[in-house]
Amino acid sequence: MTDLMTPAEVARAFRVDPKTVTRWAHAGRIPSIRTPGGHRRFRATDVQAALRPDYDPMTYEREDDELIGVTVPAGVDGIAINGRGVR
């Protein structure tokens, strides 16, 4: 299973406030997923990539783009990741 990080954990890695991390996710600067309860989580691999000096959110692609640990309930057409619908 992929390691997921909370906004507070990501904030410690970047030495910023957790609200800043949430704003970055909303702006698309760092990929995030939403838990079924609506909380943001960040893949550790995405955070490690974002910490690199050559990181460019416009060209960054995940090595593994599958959703891990997310179950879409029956009757739901899809979920949203960073505002992008996924079916």
Secondary structure, DSSP 8 states (H G I E B T S, - for coil): ---EE-HHHHHHHHTS-HHHHHHHHHHTSS--EE-TTS-EEEEHHHHHHHHSTT--TTT---S-----S----TT---EEETTEEE-
